[in-house]
């Protein structure tokens, strides 16, 4: 699925670039592009956050 329409960047491509990125700019730099309109920036930032804390999804499930 396309996340950044302006640069035609897909979710898998951005996720790979964001694995150990610290900033959104790092992700775009690794993809060889720059943000254009900015609509995708929150999504890319969330991808970075998700990559930093993969156990976060498990913590959201209440314990029985």
N, CA, C and O of each residue as an XYZ file, in Angstrom:
256
protein
N       0.839     -1.159      0.000
C       0.000      0.000      0.000
C       0.903      1.247      0.000
O       1.921      1.294      0.690
N       0.514      2.225     -0.769
C       1.272      3.476     -0.818
C       1.018      4.290      0.444
O      -0.126      4.503      0.846
N       2.099      4.737      1.057
C       2.017      5.620      2.218
C       2.316      7.044      1.782
O       1.609      7.978      2.159
N       3.367      7.205      0.984
C       3.750      8.519      0.465
C       3.420      8.554     -1.020
O       4.157      8.011     -1.843
N       2.317      9.191     -1.352
C       1.875      9.274     -2.741
C       2.825     10.149     -3.558
O       3.125      9.830     -4.708
N       3.293     11.238     -2.977
C       4.158     12.180     -3.707
C       5.430     11.514     -4.240
O       5.888     11.817     -5.342
N       5.995     10.596     -3.436
C       7.241      9.931     -3.823
C       7.022      8.472     -4.226
O       7.983      7.754     -4.497
N       5.776      8.037     -4.265
C       5.422      6.661     -4.611
C       6.161      5.656     -3.736
O       6.755      4.700     -4.234
N       6.117      5.889     -2.404
C       6.774      4.997     -1.450
C       5.725      4.133     -0.760
O       4.727      4.628     -0.237
N       5.978      2.844     -0.775
C       5.041      1.893     -0.190
C       5.411      1.580      1.254
O       6.532      1.833      1.694
N       4.440      1.020      1.984
C       4.628      0.723      3.399
C       5.820     -0.185      3.658
O       6.581      0.059      4.594
N       5.998     -1.220      2.858
C       7.117     -2.145      3.070
C       8.458     -1.455      2.846
O       9.416     -1.690      3.582
N       8.516     -0.623      1.848
C       9.746      0.121      1.552
C      10.078      1.071      2.705
O      11.230      1.152      3.130
N       9.090      1.776      3.201
C       9.301      2.708      4.305
C       9.628      1.968      5.594
O      10.468      2.421      6.371
N       8.978      0.841      5.828
C       9.250      0.057      7.031
C      10.686     -0.447      7.040
O      11.348     -0.420      8.077
N      11.165     -0.900      5.902
C      12.555     -1.370      5.796
C      13.525     -0.226      6.060
O      14.515     -0.402      6.770
N      13.250      0.927      5.502
C      14.121      2.090      5.697
C      14.030      2.619      7.116
O      14.972      3.250      7.594
N      12.919      2.380      7.801
C      12.717      2.920      9.133
C      13.090      2.004     10.273
O      12.889      2.355     11.436
N      13.633      0.830      9.968
C      13.941     -0.143     11.019
C      14.802      0.432     12.133
O      14.485      0.249     13.309
N      15.868      1.114     11.794
C      16.740      1.683     12.818
C      16.903      3.189     12.638
O      17.894      3.771     13.079
N      15.926      3.811     11.991
C      15.967      5.259     11.773
C      15.594      5.993     13.054
O      14.835      5.487     13.881
N      16.135      7.176     13.197
C      15.819      7.999     14.363
C      14.798      9.072     14.034
O      14.055      9.516     14.909
N      14.758      9.492     12.776
C      13.845     10.560     12.380
C      13.159     10.211     11.070
O      13.584      9.316     10.339
N      12.089     10.939     10.795
C      11.388     10.786      9.526
C      12.318     11.156      8.374
O      12.293     10.523      7.319
N      13.132     12.178      8.583
C      14.085     12.589      7.547
C      15.058     11.463      7.212
O      15.438     11.297      6.053
N      15.466     10.686      8.223
C      16.348      9.536      7.974
C      15.683      8.530      7.047
O      16.319      7.994      6.139
N      14.414      8.281      7.279
C      13.682      7.311      6.455
C      13.640      7.781      5.001
O      13.930      7.008      4.088
N      13.284      9.031      4.790
C      13.212      9.547      3.427
C      14.584      9.566      2.768
O      14.709      9.271      1.579
N      15.603      9.908      3.530
C      16.962      9.930      2.991
C      17.369      8.531      2.519
O      17.976      8.382      1.458
N      17.038      7.527      3.297
C      17.372      6.143      2.934
C      16.590      5.679      1.710
O      17.029      4.781      0.991
N      15.445      6.284      1.478
C      14.646      5.962      0.296
C      15.059      6.806     -0.907
O      14.538      6.622     -2.007
N      15.993      7.729     -0.698
C      16.454      8.575     -1.790
C      15.468      9.651     -2.191
O      15.412     10.043     -3.356
N      14.687     10.134     -1.229
C      13.692     11.162     -1.532
C      13.553     12.116     -0.356
O      14.235     11.986      0.661
N      12.647     13.084     -0.522
C      12.344     14.059      0.526
C      10.836     14.199      0.619
O      10.140     14.045     -0.384
N      10.315     14.491      1.815
C       8.869     14.694      1.933
C       8.428     15.875      1.069
O       9.141     16.871      0.951
N       7.257     15.751      0.475
C       6.731     16.807     -0.386
C       5.579     17.534      0.310
O       5.765     18.642      0.813
N       4.413     16.933      0.342
C       3.239     17.620      0.893
C       3.147     17.488      2.408
O       2.544     18.342      3.058
N       3.727     16.442      2.987
C       3.738     16.260      4.433
C       2.609     15.422      4.999
O       2.592     15.167      6.203
N       1.670     14.988      4.182
C       0.538     14.215      4.694
C       0.954     12.850      5.243
O       0.265     12.291      6.096
N       2.059     12.317      4.766
C       2.503     10.999      5.194
C       3.394     11.048      6.440
O       3.683     10.003      7.022
N       3.828     12.221      6.852
C       4.788     12.328      7.950
C       4.300     11.673      9.245
O       5.087     10.982      9.893
N       3.034     11.860      9.655
C       2.588     11.168     10.873
C       2.629      9.645     10.735
O       2.944      8.947     11.699
N       2.315      9.129      9.551
C       2.347      7.686      9.337
C       3.776      7.150      9.399
O       4.023      6.096      9.984
N       4.707      7.872      8.799
C       6.104      7.449      8.820
C       6.650      7.534     10.245
O       7.396      6.654     10.673
N       6.289      8.571     10.973
C       6.715      8.699     12.367
C       6.167      7.544     13.209
O       6.860      7.028     14.086
N       4.939      7.147     12.945
C       4.347      6.019     13.671
C       5.071      4.719     13.337
O       5.262      3.875     14.212
N       5.471      4.554     12.092
C       6.228      3.367     11.692
C       7.554      3.289     12.449
O       7.969      2.212     12.877
N       8.207      4.425     12.610
C       9.470      4.466     13.358
C       9.215      4.083     14.814
O       9.956      3.290     15.395
N       8.170      4.648     15.392
C       7.834      4.349     16.787
C       7.512      2.872     16.962
O       7.948      2.253     17.933
N       6.758      2.306     16.039
C       6.409      0.890     16.107
C       7.648      0.013     15.997
O       7.734     -1.017     16.665
N       8.599      0.399     15.174
C       9.831     -0.371     15.010
C      10.693     -0.307     16.267
O      11.423     -1.252     16.566
N      10.616      0.785     16.996
C      11.399      0.935     18.229
C      10.864      0.057     19.350
O      11.642     -0.464     20.149
N       9.560     -0.113     19.423
C       8.959     -0.869     20.523
C       8.005     -1.930     19.989
O       6.788     -1.761     20.063
N       8.544     -3.024     19.451
C       7.674     -4.067     18.882
C       6.794     -4.748     19.926
O       5.748     -5.295     19.574
N       7.182     -4.731     21.192
C       6.370     -5.353     22.227
C       5.179     -4.493     22.612
O       4.329     -4.936     23.384
N       5.098     -3.278     22.096
C       4.015     -2.360     22.396
C       2.667     -2.967     22.007
O       1.689     -2.811     22.739
N       2.601     -3.646     20.883
C       1.363     -4.265     20.438
C       0.892     -5.344     21.393
O      -0.310     -5.492     21.614
N       1.826     -6.106     21.967
C       1.469     -7.129     22.921
C       0.982     -6.538     24.236
O       0.136     -7.128     24.907
N       1.510     -5.378     24.607
C       1.119     -4.743     25.856
C      -0.310     -4.196     25.782
O      -0.949     -3.998     26.815
N      -0.804     -3.957     24.586
C      -2.142     -3.414     24.430
C      -3.224     -4.461     24.703
O      -4.380     -4.106     24.933
N      -2.860     -5.747     24.680
C      -3.804     -6.825     24.925
C      -3.876     -7.059     26.436
O      -2.854     -7.358     27.053
N      -5.047     -6.932     27.041
C      -5.146     -7.109     28.487
C      -4.869     -8.554     28.898
O      -5.240     -9.492     28.192
N      -4.219     -8.719     30.036
C      -3.925    -10.049     30.552
C      -5.190    -10.638     31.176
O      -6.028     -9.907     31.703
N      -5.318    -11.953     31.111
C      -6.498    -12.603     31.679
C      -6.246    -13.019     33.098
O      -7.130    -13.584     33.742
